[in-house]
Amino acid sequence: MSGALDGIERLLQAELRPGDRVAVEDPGWPRIGDLVTAIACGPSRSRSTRTVPSLTGWRRPCEQARAPSLSRRAGQNPTGAVIDPQRAAQIQAVLAAYPQVLAIEDDYIADIAGAPYAAVHGRSDRWAVVRSVSKVLGPDLRLATLAADPLTVSRIAGRQLLGPGWVSHLLQQTAATIFSDAATRGLLARAEHRYATRRAALVAALAERGIGSHGRSGLGVWIPVEEEAAINHAPSRYVLITYHRLFVWGSQQSYAEIFNSKPRL
Ligand SMILES: Cc1ncc(COP(=O)(O)O)c(C=O)c1O
């Protein structure tokens, strides 16, 4: 696919019929909500807690949705929540009860997530995992892999043939060559470690000052704040700070998200 979002869009386009509902995480990456809205399906929003999504948070939208819950191994954007193997097994059990739901796993952060992958599919017939190379090799490659159940793959491949046909083999070969180089594995391991160290240091420094934050994995740290305006005065030379409103649909609580800048390796 030409990136994770392209994969998700193709999955939604292939799966949805008018009036279908899509469950997306809340808080979550705003472009996915925007994409769902653009495809003209009213999002039925699944709330995720700031550690891992609750099971009720998964069950309710599954009852309403024909398509997907959107999830990830770790590095949930924006909260940094992790789906560990135990939680993944619980979610698998929930999804198994809803065979109409195509569960889409958005593993956008892949090898530098800071936690191992635990699949939420395995007990359901309809599933798809999109894994982007944007964060690990570079966003300009516009490349992601998509694995899915046979019905989903045939729908996606058939539709793709009618449009672009395929994703450039030149790009695919470039990514495959970089990934198969032993030096790449070392660099990615160092990047993952560096992001984790910096994330933990920021969370600890904030805690020392009495400020609670969330940053179990991923590239960002999620901080509840009293006033978003306060963030305007925060030093931002080395980090990118964004506001909660972009990421949250349901909650009244204000948040700031601080993104790790690119670590020097
Ligand atoms: C949750 C999430 N999914 C997908 C993406 C983008 O992936 P891609 O560049 O492969 O479309 C991002 C980028 O930050 C993201 O945060």
The ligand as a Tripos MOL2 file, in Angstrom:
@<TRIPOS>MOLECULE
LIG
   16    16     1     0     0
SMALL
NO_CHARGES

@<TRIPOS>ATOM
      1 C1         -1.9310    6.1920   14.2090 C.3       1 LIG1
      2 C2         -1.2370    6.4960   12.9160 C.ar      1 LIG1
      3 N1         -1.5260    5.7440   11.8280 N.ar      1 LIG1
      4 C3         -0.9260    5.9870   10.6350 C.ar      1 LIG1
      5 C4          0.0140    7.0170   10.5040 C.ar      1 LIG1
      6 C5          0.6290    7.3240    9.1560 C.3       1 LIG1
      7 O1          1.0870    6.2500    8.4490 O.3       1 LIG1
      8 P1          1.4470    6.4380    6.8980 P.3       1 LIG1
      9 O2          2.4340    7.5770    6.7890 O.co2     1 LIG1
     10 O3          2.0930    5.1360    6.5250 O.co2     1 LIG1
     11 O4          0.1900    6.7030    6.1420 O.co2     1 LIG1
     12 C6          0.3340    7.8040   11.6090 C.ar      1 LIG1
     13 C7          1.3270    8.8750   11.4950 C.2       1 LIG1
     14 O5          1.7110    9.5250   12.4450 O.2       1 LIG1
     15 C8         -0.3130    7.5350   12.8370 C.ar      1 LIG1
     16 O6         -0.0680    8.2780   13.9260 O.3       1 LIG1
@<TRIPOS>BOND
     1     1     2 1
     2     2     3 ar
     3     2    15 ar
     4     3     4 ar
     5     4     5 ar
     6     5     6 1
     7     5    12 ar
     8     6     7 1
     9     7     8 1
    10     8     9 2
    11     8    10 1
    12     8    11 1
    13    12    13 1
    14    12    15 ar
    15    13    14 2
    16    15    16 1
@<TRIPOS>SUBSTRUCTURE
     1 LIG1         1 GROUP 0 **** ****
